[in-house]
Amino acid sequence: MGGTAQDRGVPGGRRYVPIAEHGLIGDLRSVALVGTDGTIDWYCCPAFDAPSVFASILDAERGGCFELAATVPARTKQFYFPDTNVLITRFFTEDGVGEVQDFMPVGGGPAEAERHRLIRRVVCVRGSIPFRTRVAPRFDYGSLPHTVRLTGDTAQFETDGLTLALTATVPLEADGPDVCGDFKLSEGDSAVFALDKVGGDVTPRRCARTEAEEQFAATVAYWRRWLSASRYKGRWREMVHRSALTLKLLTYAPTGAIVAAPTTSLPEELGGERNWDYRYVWVRDAAFCVYALLRLGFTEEAEAFMDFVTRHISPGDGKVSGPLQIMYGIDGRTQLPERTLGHLEGHHGSAPVRVGNAAADQLQLDIYGALIDSIYLYDKWAKPISSGHWDDVCELVDWVCAHWDQPDEGIWETRGGRRNFLYSRLMCWVAIERAIRMANRRGLPADLPRWRECRDTIYRRIMSRGWSEERGAFVQHEDGDVLDAAVLMMPLTKFIAPTDPKWLSTLDALTEELVSDSLVYRYDTRASPDGLRGDEGTFSICSFWYVEAMVHAGRIDEARLAFEKMLTYANHLGLYAEEISHTGEQQGNFPQAFTHLALISAAFNLDRALG
């Protein structure tokens, strides 16, 4: 699947490749998005949340990019080298077929990791093709000027605090702040471009064709070795494994952090203001990721995240909004100030472009359930938690027992004021219930009488004030009548039997009001104002929750059809953004961990139900 190599237009043409027309490569520290036209138009160096070097996905003129494409009319197609995160973009022209192999080597020791090498290997596989490259970095989100020094086949782009070296096996020439090159390849010929972060002990190093081949083979071997640990053998192996590989790309190896998405400000609605920075560790999203990876047998990632929790997510943070923040930096930092980059126009003119996230200061009580559920599963499926970790869990549960009945901003991070959200109550129940299970199974010390009393109080509160007789459904917040797809988690967390009459009635109400051809809206933004202008698409994680809820309710045929329909909304590589528009386009930050972990869970449970 793909477009033509001419889609982007000439420089200054202000054209954008759609969000879904991208593939993802990475080195477990940062990622790059590669368009179907061969252009890298998102890359932050040296980490996920570092300022961008290439950001033409957010501003076609000022963002910066790394173009590499045929100079003659070409159709393009993109695919992953099987069972890896090595991306291949193919160019089909009248005179031949060529491909660009994009990857970032993983491993190779600390010095190599600090190089953050990005390799682009061009191969002509049939006939002959002329190619052109333009490397146009724009440092610090396009706000910082740089100098270029070109010596032979190496170009150095220098700015305050960051120097990148580009080496090539074809001639390069300077063009203002950029570097360009034209070359022609015949069948069997190849060219290699390598972009390195240099400085300190890391010096520029040529990437010869033989080294590129070796690093290609080593990178393929790394990803295949990693994926071989998967226990999933079900019907949707390709999609599940692509989701697992994507979740792995969103992990930050130095700390074990897992980012919600590797991008910022990709719009939830073209022209709208719902543009957020997702390059941080949401406790909720990361905890759900741990669940999905444990399901497949990947215990190392779960252990690394538990180490992150132990080191950085301490119950002693002493915040007014609770002992935990809802999100942290990938290095564990707590300060994530939000600001607007007014000099960038946004994807397709969808301003504002934001970095940082003010939601870090919100109260979202559901995170305690997500985190303690992941600890419970890790303790059960991976290895028993330590006594010190258990002390932290007890402190968290005691805090939840004392604060569960506060209004909060909820899972959807609304900016329209705090409410008594049902989902927040539900996950507080989960936090206490899973801790009780752990204490009972392992004989760990706990204030069980208090915990049980609190758990039961929350249960009765949800059943009485979260239920609307008028709607015949559980609703978004207490004493209201707005429906919310987050309640799909009620049977998935084992709060309510999936065939309980009240739950089946709720499922029917959600189907009627929030479901559109298997796609699920979070809630009706007109019936429940969230403090933001504009509409949004359907939320893909909710669509997979819906599949899972129907599986548990015994509606297997409907669930399978909805799941298969959802798969048709993936992009050509099996990747998902956060939302899907009414015309079926991907919207929001891309790719999104939440969506891929929900796909894994839905596939796992649907497989099991089908036998």
C-alpha positions in Angstrom: 0.0 0.0 0.0 1.3 3.5 -0.6 1.0 6.5 -2.9 3.3 8.0 -5.4 6.7 9.4 -4.7 5.5 12.8 -5.9 2.7 13.1 -3.2 4.6 15.5 -1.0 5.1 18.1 -3.7 8.1 20.5 -4.1 9.7 22.2 -1.1 7.3 25.0 -0.1 4.4 23.1 -1.5 3.0 22.8 2.1 1.7 19.3 1.4 1.5 16.6 4.1 1.6 12.9 3.9 -1.4 11.6 6.0 -0.6 10.3 9.5 -1.3 6.7 8.5 1.1 6.9 5.5 4.1 6.3 7.8 6.2 3.5 9.2 8.1 3.4 12.4 11.8 2.5 13.1 13.6 2.9 16.4 16.5 1.9 18.7 14.6 1.7 22.1 15.6 5.3 22.8 13.9 7.3 20.1 12.1 6.6 16.8 11.8 8.0 13.3 8.6 8.1 11.2 9.2 7.4 7.5 6.5 8.4 5.0 5.5 6.2 2.1 7.3 8.6 -0.2 10.6 7.8 1.6 10.9 11.0 3.7 11.7 10.9 7.4 9.5 13.7 8.7 9.6 13.0 12.5 12.8 12.3 14.5 13.9 13.4 17.9 17.5 12.9 19.0 18.7 11.5 21.3 15.5 10.5 23.1 11.7 10.3 22.6 11.1 13.6 24.4 14.1 15.5 23.1 13.5 18.4 20.7 12.9 17.3 17.1 15.5 17.3 14.4 13.0 16.4 11.6 9.4 17.6 12.2 7.9 18.2 8.7 4.9 16.2 9.8 4.1 19.2 12.0 5.3 21.9 9.6 6.0 21.0 6.0 8.2 24.1 5.5 9.9 24.8 8.8 10.0 21.4 10.5 12.9 19.8 8.7 13.1 16.4 7.0 15.3 13.7 5.4 14.1 13.1 1.8 15.3 10.0 -0.1 13.3 9.0 -3.2 13.4 8.3 -6.9 13.6 11.5 -9.0 11.3 10.0 -11.7 7.5 9.3 -11.3 7.2 6.2 -9.0 4.6 4.2 -7.2 5.6 3.3 -3.7 4.9 0.5 -1.3 6.0 0.0 2.2 6.4 -3.2 4.4 8.4 -4.5 7.3 11.1 -7.0 6.8 9.3 -10.0 8.3 9.2 -10.2 12.1 11.3 -7.1 12.5 11.2 -3.3 12.9 13.3 -2.9 9.7 11.2 -0.8 7.3 11.4 -1.1 3.5 10.0 1.5 1.1 9.9 0.3 -2.5 9.9 2.5 -5.6 8.3 1.2 -8.8 9.3 3.2 -11.9 9.1 2.6 -15.7 12.8 1.8 -15.8 13.3 -0.3 -12.6 12.5 -1.1 -9.0 14.4 0.2 -6.0 14.0 0.2 -2.3 15.1 2.1 0.8 15.8 0.0 3.8 15.5 2.1 7.0 16.6 0.9 10.5 18.3 1.9 13.7 20.7 -0.6 15.0 19.9 -1.9 18.5 22.6 -3.0 21.0 26.2 -3.0 20.3 27.5 -1.7 23.6 27.1 1.7 25.4 29.3 3.7 22.9 27.2 2.5 19.9 24.0 3.2 21.8 25.2 6.8 22.3 25.7 7.1 18.5 21.9 6.7 17.9 22.7 5.6 14.4 20.0 5.8 11.7 20.9 3.9 8.5 19.2 4.4 5.2 20.3 1.8 2.6 19.2 2.3 -1.0 19.2 -0.7 -3.3 18.3 -1.0 -7.0 16.8 -4.5 -7.4 15.7 -4.3 -11.1 16.7 -2.0 -14.0 18.1 1.4 -13.1 16.7 4.3 -11.1 17.9 7.9 -10.4 17.6 8.9 -6.8 17.9 12.2 -4.9 18.3 13.0 -1.2 18.0 16.2 0.8 18.9 16.2 4.4 17.4 19.3 6.0 17.6 19.1 9.9 15.8 21.9 11.8 17.0 21.7 15.4 14.9 22.3 18.5 11.5 22.0 16.8 12.8 24.2 13.9 13.7 27.1 16.2 17.5 26.8 16.4 19.9 27.7 13.5 22.8 25.4 12.7 26.0 25.3 10.6 27.0 22.8 8.0 30.5 21.5 7.4 31.0 19.3 4.4 34.3 17.4 4.0 34.3 14.7 1.4 31.5 12.2 2.1 30.8 13.5 5.6 28.5 16.4 6.5 28.4 17.7 10.1 25.3 19.7 11.2 26.2 21.6 14.4 24.1 23.6 16.8 24.3 24.3 20.5 24.3 21.1 22.4 23.9 18.7 19.5 26.0 17.7 16.5 24.8 15.2 13.9 27.2 13.6 11.3 25.9 12.3 8.0 28.1 9.9 6.0 27.3 8.7 2.5 28.7 6.4 -0.1 27.6 8.9 -2.8 28.8 12.5 -3.4 27.1 15.2 -1.3 26.9 18.9 -1.8 25.9 21.7 0.6 22.7 23.8 -0.2 22.4 26.5 2.4 21.6 24.8 5.7 21.0 21.5 3.9 22.9 18.8 2.2 21.8 17.2 -1.1 22.9 14.5 -3.4 21.8 13.0 -6.8 22.9 9.5 -7.8 21.8 6.8 -10.1 21.8 3.1 -9.3 21.7 0.1 -11.6 20.6 -3.4 -10.8 22.6 -4.7 -7.8 24.0 -1.3 -6.9 23.5 0.2 -3.4 24.1 3.4 -1.6 24.3 4.0 2.2 23.5 7.0 4.3 24.2 7.0 8.1 23.2 9.7 10.5 25.0 9.7 13.8 24.9 11.8 17.0 28.5 12.7 17.5 30.5 14.4 20.3 32.6 13.4 23.3 33.9 9.9 22.7 31.6 9.4 19.7 33.4 10.5 16.5 32.1 10.5 12.9 32.4 7.1 11.3 31.8 6.1 7.7 29.2 3.5 7.1 30.5 1.4 4.2 28.3 -0.9 2.3 29.7 -4.0 4.1 29.1 -2.4 7.5 25.6 -1.5 6.5 24.9 -5.1 5.5 26.3 -6.4 8.8 24.3 -3.9 10.8 21.2 -4.8 8.8 21.7 -8.5 9.5 22.4 -7.8 13.2 19.2 -5.6 13.5 17.1 -8.2 11.8 18.5 -10.9 14.1 17.9 -8.8 17.2 14.2 -8.3 16.4 13.6 -11.9 15.4 15.3 -13.1 18.6 13.2 -10.8 20.7 9.9 -11.8 19.0 10.7 -15.5 19.3 9.8 -15.3 23.0 6.2 -14.7 22.1 3.8 -17.4 23.2 1.0 -16.3 20.9 0.1 -18.9 18.3 -3.5 -17.7 17.5 -5.4 -16.7 14.4 -4.1 -13.1 14.2 -0.4 -13.8 14.7 0.8 -11.2 12.2 -1.3 -8.3 13.7 -0.5 -9.3 17.3 3.2 -9.6 16.7 3.3 -6.3 14.8 1.5 -4.7 17.9 4.1 -6.4 20.2 7.0 -5.1 18.1 5.5 -1.6 18.1 5.1 -1.7 21.9 8.7 -2.7 22.2 9.7 0.3 20.0 7.9 2.5 22.5 10.1 1.4 25.5 13.0 3.5 26.6 15.8 1.0 27.3 17.8 3.1 29.8 15.0 3.2 32.4 12.3 0.7 31.4 9.8 3.6 30.7 7.1 3.0 28.1 5.8 6.1 26.2 2.1 6.5 25.3 3.1 7.4 21.7 6.3 8.7 20.1 4.8 11.9 18.7 3.3 15.2 19.8 0.4 17.3 18.5 -0.8 15.0 15.7 -4.4 16.2 15.6 -7.4 14.3 16.9 -9.4 16.4 14.4 -7.9 18.2 11.4 -8.1 21.9 12.2 -9.0 21.2 15.8 -7.2 22.1 19.1 -7.1 18.5 20.6 -3.4 18.2 20.0 -1.2 16.8 22.8 2.3 15.6 23.6 2.3 11.9 24.3 6.0 11.3 24.6 5.8 10.5 28.3 5.1 7.7 30.7 1.4 7.6 31.6 1.1 5.2 34.6 -2.2 3.9 33.1 -0.9 3.2 29.6 2.4 1.7 30.7 0.7 -0.5 33.2 -1.7 -1.8 30.6 1.3 -2.4 28.3 2.9 -4.6 30.9 -0.3 -6.6 31.0 -0.3 -7.1 27.2 3.4 -8.0 27.1 3.1 -10.4 30.0 0.2 -12.1 28.2 2.5 -12.8 25.3 5.4 -14.0 27.5 7.6 -10.9 27.4 8.7 -10.8 31.1 11.9 -8.7 30.6 9.9 -5.6 29.6 7.6 -6.0 32.6 10.5 -6.3 34.9 12.2 -3.2 33.5 9.0 -1.2 34.0 8.6 -2.5 37.5 12.2 -1.2 38.1 11.1 2.1 36.7 8.1 2.1 39.1 10.3 1.2 42.1 12.9 3.9 41.3 10.6 6.8 40.1 7.0 6.3 41.0 7.3 6.5 44.7 4.3 6.7 47.1 6.3 9.4 48.9 6.0 12.0 46.1 3.8 14.1 48.5 1.7 15.7 45.7 -1.5 17.4 46.7 -3.3 15.3 44.0 -2.0 12.1 45.5 1.1 10.1 46.1 1.5 9.5 42.4 1.4 11.7 39.3 -0.5 10.4 36.3 2.6 10.7 34.1 6.3 11.0 34.3 9.2 11.8 32.0 11.0 8.8 30.5 13.8 9.6 33.0 11.4 9.7 35.9 11.2 13.5 36.1 7.9 15.0 37.4 8.0 18.4 35.8 6.5 18.4 32.3 5.5 22.0 31.7 3.2 22.5 28.7 4.0 25.2 26.1 2.9 26.1 22.6 5.3 26.3 19.7 3.7 29.2 17.8 6.2 29.1 14.9 5.0 25.7 13.7 1.7 25.5 11.8 0.8 22.0 12.9 -0.1 19.0 10.7 -2.2 20.2 7.9 -2.4 23.6 9.6 -3.8 22.0 12.8 -2.4 24.3 15.5 -1.4 24.5 18.3 1.7 22.4 18.4 2.3 21.6 22.1 5.3 20.2 24.0 5.0 19.1 27.6 1.7 18.2 29.1 -0.3 20.1 31.7 -2.4 17.0 32.5 0.5 15.8 34.6 -1.0 17.8 37.4 -4.4 16.3 37.1 -6.0 13.9 39.6 -6.9 10.7 37.8 -7.8 8.1 40.4 -8.0 5.2 37.9 -4.2 5.0 37.6 -4.0 3.2 41.0 -6.0 0.3 39.7 -4.1 0.1 36.5 -0.7 0.1 38.3 -1.7 -2.3 41.1 -3.3 -4.7 38.6 -0.1 -4.8 36.6 1.9 -5.4 39.8 -0.5 -8.2 40.7 -0.1 -9.8 37.2 3.7 -9.4 37.3 3.7 -11.1 40.8 1.6 -13.9 39.4 3.0 -14.5 36.0 6.6 -13.2 36.1 8.2 -13.2 39.6 7.1 -12.4 43.1 7.5 -8.8 44.1 9.9 -7.8 46.9 9.0 -6.9 50.5 9.9 -3.3 49.8 7.7 -3.2 46.8 4.8 -4.7 48.8 5.3 -1.9 51.4 4.8 0.6 48.6 1.7 -1.2 47.4 0.2 -1.1 50.9 0.9 2.6 51.1 -0.9 3.2 47.8 -3.9 1.0 48.7 -4.2 2.8 52.1 -4.2 6.2 50.2 -6.9 4.9 47.8 -9.0 3.8 50.8 -8.8 7.3 52.1 -9.4 9.2 48.9 -11.4 7.1 46.4 -14.6 9.2 46.7 -13.0 12.5 45.4 -14.1 13.9 42.1 -11.3 13.8 39.5 -10.5 14.5 35.9 -10.9 10.9 34.9 -9.3 8.6 32.3 -10.1 11.0 29.4 -8.2 13.9 31.1 -11.1 16.3 30.6 -10.4 19.9 31.1 -14.0 20.8 32.0 -13.8 20.3 35.7 -13.7 17.4 38.1 -16.6 14.8 38.4 -17.4 11.6 40.2 -16.5 9.4 37.2 -17.6 5.8 37.4 -14.4 4.5 35.7 -12.3 6.1 38.4 -14.4 4.4 41.1 -14.1 1.1 39.2 -10.3 1.2 39.1 -10.1 2.2 42.8 -12.0 -1.0 43.4 -9.5 -2.9 41.2 -6.6 -1.4 43.2 -7.9 -2.7 46.5 -9.3 -6.0 45.2 -6.0 -7.0 43.5 -4.0 -6.1 46.5 -6.3 -8.3 48.7 -5.7 -11.1 46.2 -1.9 -10.7 46.5 -2.0 -10.6 50.3 -4.1 -13.7 50.4 -2.2 -15.7 47.9 1.2 -15.0 49.4 0.2 -14.5 53.1 1.5 -10.9 53.0 0.8 -8.5 55.9 -2.1 -6.1 55.2 -4.9 -4.2 56.9 -7.4 -6.7 55.3 -10.5 -5.8 57.3 -10.2 -2.1 56.3 -9.4 -3.0 52.7 -12.4 -5.3 52.3 -14.8 -2.8 53.9 -13.6 -0.1 51.5 -13.7 -2.4 48.5 -17.3 -3.4 49.3 -18.3 0.2 49.9 -17.0 1.2 46.4 -18.8 -1.7 44.9 -22.2 -0.7 46.4 -21.6 3.0 45.5 -21.0 2.1 41.8 -24.1 -0.2 41.7 -26.3 2.4 43.3 -25.1 5.8 42.0 -23.4 4.7 38.8 -26.5 3.0 37.4 -29.2 4.9 35.6 -32.7 3.3 35.7 -33.8 5.8 33.0 -31.0 4.8 30.6 -30.9 1.1 31.7 -27.1 1.5 31.8 -24.1 2.3 33.9 -23.2 5.9 33.1 -20.2 8.2 32.9 -20.4 9.8 36.3 -22.6 9.6 39.4 -26.2 10.8 39.2 -25.8 11.5 35.5 -27.2 9.9 32.3 -24.3 10.3 29.8 -22.9 7.1 28.4 -19.1 6.5 28.4 -17.2 3.7 26.6 -14.8 3.5 29.6 -17.5 1.4 31.4 -16.6 -1.4 28.9 -13.9 -2.2 31.4 -16.4 -3.3 34.1 -16.6 -7.0 33.0 -13.0 -7.0 31.8 -11.8 -6.2 35.3 -14.1 -8.8 36.8 -16.1 -6.2 38.6 -19.4 -7.5 37.2 -20.4 -10.8 35.6 -20.3 -10.3 31.7 -23.8 -11.8 31.5 -25.3 -9.8 34.4 -28.6 -8.4 33.1 -27.5 -4.8 34.1 -24.3 -5.3 32.1 -26.0 -6.7 29.0 -28.5 -3.8 29.1 -25.5 -1.4 29.3 -23.8 -3.1 26.4 -26.9 -2.7 24.3 -27.2 1.0 25.2 -23.5 1.6 24.3 -24.0 -0.3 21.0 -26.9 1.9 20.1 -25.4 5.3 21.1 -21.6 5.1 20.8 -20.9 2.4 18.2 -20.6 3.1 14.5 -19.8 0.1 12.3 -17.8 -1.5 15.1 -16.0 1.8 15.9 -16.6 3.2 19.4 -16.7 6.9 20.5 -15.5 7.6 24.0 -18.6 9.7 24.8 -20.8 12.3 23.2 -18.8 15.6 23.6 -22.0 17.6 23.2 -23.9 15.8 26.0 -20.8 15.8 28.2 -18.7 19.0 27.5 -15.0 18.3 28.2 -13.7 21.9 28.1 -12.4 21.7 24.6 -13.7 22.8 21.2 -14.4 20.6 18.3 -15.3 16.9 17.7 -13.1 13.8 17.7 -13.0 10.5 16.0 -13.8 7.1 17.4 -11.3 5.9 20.0 -9.6 2.7 18.9 -8.8 1.3 22.3 -12.6 1.5 23.1 -13.3 -0.4 19.9 -11.1 -3.2 21.0 -12.6 -3.1 24.6 -16.0 -3.5 22.9 -14.8 -6.6 21.1 -13.5 -8.1 24.4 -16.7 -7.2 26.2 -18.8 -8.9 23.6 -16.5 -12.0 23.8 -17.1 -12.2 27.6 -20.9 -11.7 27.0 -20.9 -14.7 24.7 -21.6 -12.7 21.6 -18.7 -14.4 19.8 -19.9 -13.9 16.2 -20.5 -10.2 16.7 -17.2 -9.9 18.4 -15.3 -11.5 15.6 -16.9 -9.4 13.0 -16.2 -6.2 14.9 -12.6 -7.3 15.4 -12.1 -8.1 11.7 -13.6 -4.8 10.8 -11.2 -3.0 13.2 -8.3 -4.7 11.5 -9.3 -3.1 8.2 -8.7 0.4 9.8 -5.1 -0.3 10.5 -2.6 1.3 8.2 -0.7 -0.7 5.5 1.8 -1.9 8.1 -0.7 -2.8 10.8 -0.2 0.4 12.8 -2.8 2.5 14.6 -3.1 6.1 15.7 -5.3 7.0 18.7 -8.5 7.6 16.7 -10.3 7.0 13.5 -12.2 9.7 11.7 -15.7 9.4 10.2 -14.0 8.8 6.8 -11.8 6.0 8.2 -8.5 8.1 8.4 -6.1 7.7 11.3 -6.1 10.7 13.7 -4.1 11.6 16.8 -0.6 10.6 17.9 0.9 7.7 16.0 1.4 4.9 16.7 -0.4 4.7 20.0 0.5 2.1 22.7 -3.0 2.1 24.1 -4.5 0.9 20.8 -1.9 -1.8 20.2 -2.1 -3.3 23.7 -5.9 -3.5 23.4 -5.6 -5.2 20.1 -3.4 -7.9 21.7 -5.8 -8.4 24.6 -8.9 -8.6 22.3 -7.1 -11.1 20.0 -6.0 -13.2 22.9 -9.5 -13.4 24.4 -11.3 -13.9 21.1 -8.9 -16.7 20.1 -9.6 -18.4 23.4 -13.4 -18.1 23.0 -13.2 -19.5 19.5 -11.2 -22.5 20.7 
